[in-house]
């Protein structure tokens, strides 16, 4: 089943990464995120997860992106948050915050949880295809390719995804924060 799941994910990501099917658009990522986040909030609440969405009504600059590809990249990160936040956690919480990067002319999406966190020594490795964290790999299902796919998609759009590093926001005690950044002038 795990191999079949990996094949399906790779086929899906190959379609998403194929630039011929979707053009860049200048737009507001909140238009893509709102329906995606509402659906994930329902899924999370069904699993007993407190899911908060914080998107300002204004002050978000438009950025260049591919809507379907962005949706796939964010979905992979949200899937991980939902999957891992419940591991050995009686009060799971996920918060998605969207904000402007005024100096850089972009937008940042922070997906934070209070799950098991990512040990510092593994934070760079989690973006490698097939890598699974040692602490949870035997107890939480997955193929280890979702973050690699998200990173590839976002880099293809001139953006990035990283483990949040402000105030040690990804430690074993505090859960994890992933930051997705898209820039206004990143069109390729």
C-alpha positions as CSV (number, residue, x, y, z in Angstrom):
1,X,0.0,0.0,0.0
2,X,2.8,2.4,0.8
3,X,4.4,1.9,-2.6
4,X,1.1,2.4,-4.3
5,X,0.6,5.6,-2.4
6,X,4.0,6.8,-3.4
7,X,3.3,6.1,-7.1
8,X,0.0,8.0,-6.9
9,X,1.7,11.0,-5.1
10,X,4.5,11.1,-7.7
11,X,2.1,10.9,-10.6
12,X,0.1,13.7,-9.1
13,X,3.1,15.8,-8.4
14,X,4.4,15.2,-11.9
15,X,1.2,16.6,-13.3
16,X,1.4,19.6,-10.9
17,X,5.0,20.4,-11.8
18,X,4.2,20.3,-15.5
19,X,4.2,24.0,-16.3
20,X,2.5,23.6,-19.7
21,X,-0.9,23.0,-18.0
22,X,-1.0,26.1,-15.8
23,X,0.1,29.6,-16.4
24,X,1.3,32.1,-13.8
25,X,-1.3,34.5,-12.5
26,X,-0.9,37.7,-10.6
27,X,-3.4,37.4,-7.8
28,X,-4.1,37.1,-4.1
29,X,-3.2,33.8,-2.6
30,X,-5.9,34.3,0.0
31,X,-8.4,33.5,-2.9
32,X,-6.8,30.0,-3.2
33,X,-6.2,29.5,0.5
34,X,-9.6,30.3,1.9
35,X,-11.6,27.4,0.4
36,X,-8.6,25.0,0.9
37,X,-8.3,26.0,4.5
38,X,-12.0,25.7,5.2
39,X,-12.0,22.1,3.9
40,X,-8.9,21.3,6.0
41,X,-10.5,22.9,9.1
42,X,-13.5,20.6,8.8
43,X,-11.2,17.6,8.4
44,X,-9.1,18.7,11.4
45,X,-12.1,19.3,13.6
46,X,-13.4,15.8,12.8
47,X,-10.1,14.5,14.3
48,X,-10.4,16.7,17.4
49,X,-7.9,19.3,16.3
50,X,-8.3,23.0,17.1
51,X,-7.7,24.6,13.7
52,X,-7.4,28.4,13.4
53,X,-7.2,30.4,10.2
54,X,-5.8,34.0,10.4
55,X,-6.0,35.8,7.1
56,X,-6.2,39.6,7.1
57,X,-8.9,41.1,5.0
58,X,-6.5,43.6,3.4
59,X,-2.8,44.5,3.2
60,X,-1.8,41.3,1.3
61,X,0.1,42.2,-1.9
62,X,-0.6,40.3,-5.1
63,X,2.0,37.8,-6.1
64,X,2.7,35.6,-9.1
65,X,1.7,32.0,-8.7
66,X,0.1,29.0,-10.2
67,X,-3.2,28.4,-8.3
68,X,-3.4,24.6,-8.7
69,X,0.2,24.1,-7.9
70,X,0.1,26.4,-4.9
71,X,-3.0,24.4,-3.6
72,X,-1.0,21.2,-3.9
73,X,2.0,22.6,-2.1
74,X,0.0,23.9,0.8
75,X,-2.1,20.8,0.9
76,X,1.0,18.6,1.4
77,X,2.1,20.7,4.4
78,X,-1.4,20.8,5.9
79,X,-1.7,17.0,5.5
80,X,1.5,16.6,7.5
81,X,0.3,19.0,10.2
82,X,-3.0,17.2,10.6
83,X,-1.2,13.8,10.6
84,X,1.6,14.6,13.0
85,X,-0.2,17.0,15.4
86,X,-2.3,14.2,16.9
87,X,0.8,12.0,17.7
88,X,0.9,11.6,21.4
89,X,-1.0,14.9,21.9
90,X,-4.2,15.3,23.9
91,X,-4.9,18.9,22.8
92,X,-3.8,19.2,19.2
93,X,-3.8,22.6,17.6
94,X,-3.0,24.0,14.1
95,X,-2.8,27.7,13.2
96,X,-2.5,29.0,9.7
97,X,-1.4,32.6,9.5
98,X,-1.1,34.6,6.3
99,X,0.8,37.9,6.3
100,X,2.5,40.4,4.0
101,X,6.2,40.7,3.6
102,X,6.2,44.4,2.7
103,X,10.0,44.9,2.4
104,X,10.4,41.9,0.2
105,X,7.1,42.4,-1.7
106,X,5.6,39.1,-0.9
107,X,3.4,36.9,1.2
108,X,4.2,34.5,3.9
109,X,1.9,31.6,5.0
110,X,2.8,30.1,8.4
111,X,1.4,26.7,9.3
112,X,2.1,26.0,13.0
113,X,1.2,23.0,15.2
114,X,1.8,21.8,18.7
115,X,2.8,18.3,17.6
116,X,6.0,16.4,18.3
117,X,8.2,18.9,16.6
118,X,11.2,18.3,14.4
119,X,14.6,17.7,16.0
120,X,17.1,20.4,14.8
121,X,19.4,17.7,13.3
122,X,16.5,16.5,11.0
123,X,15.2,19.9,9.9
124,X,17.2,20.1,6.7
125,X,16.6,16.4,5.9
126,X,12.8,16.5,6.0
127,X,12.8,18.1,2.5
128,X,14.7,15.2,1.0
129,X,12.5,12.8,-1.0
130,X,11.7,9.7,1.0
131,X,13.0,11.0,4.3
132,X,10.8,10.4,7.4
133,X,11.6,11.6,10.9
134,X,13.0,9.0,13.2
135,X,10.7,9.7,16.1
136,X,7.4,9.2,14.2
137,X,8.3,7.1,11.1
138,X,7.2,3.8,12.6
139,X,4.0,5.1,14.1
140,X,2.7,7.8,11.7
141,X,1.9,6.6,8.1
142,X,3.4,8.4,5.1
143,X,5.8,8.1,2.2
144,X,8.2,11.0,2.9
145,X,7.7,12.7,-0.4
146,X,5.2,15.5,0.4
147,X,7.6,18.1,1.6
148,X,10.0,17.5,-1.3
149,X,7.0,17.9,-3.7
150,X,6.0,21.1,-2.0
151,X,9.5,22.5,-2.1
152,X,9.8,21.7,-5.8
153,X,6.5,23.4,-6.6
154,X,7.3,26.5,-4.6
155,X,10.8,26.8,-6.0
156,X,9.3,26.5,-9.5
157,X,7.2,29.6,-8.7
158,X,10.2,31.5,-7.3
159,X,9.1,30.9,-3.7
160,X,10.3,28.8,-0.9
161,X,9.3,26.6,2.0
162,X,11.3,26.3,5.2
163,X,11.0,25.2,8.8
164,X,10.3,28.3,10.8
165,X,13.3,29.4,12.9
166,X,12.0,32.4,14.8
167,X,12.0,31.8,18.5
168,X,12.9,28.1,17.9
169,X,9.5,27.5,16.4
170,X,10.3,23.9,15.6
171,X,11.5,22.1,18.6
172,X,10.4,18.9,20.2
173,X,8.6,20.8,22.9
174,X,6.8,23.4,20.8
175,X,5.7,21.6,17.7
176,X,6.5,22.8,14.2
177,X,6.1,25.8,12.0
178,X,6.5,25.8,8.2
179,X,6.8,29.0,6.3
180,X,5.7,29.3,2.7
181,X,6.9,32.4,1.0
182,X,5.9,33.8,-2.4
183,X,7.2,37.0,-3.9
184,X,5.6,39.6,-6.1
185,X,8.5,39.7,-8.6
186,X,9.3,36.0,-8.7
187,X,7.7,35.1,-12.0
188,X,9.9,32.8,-14.1
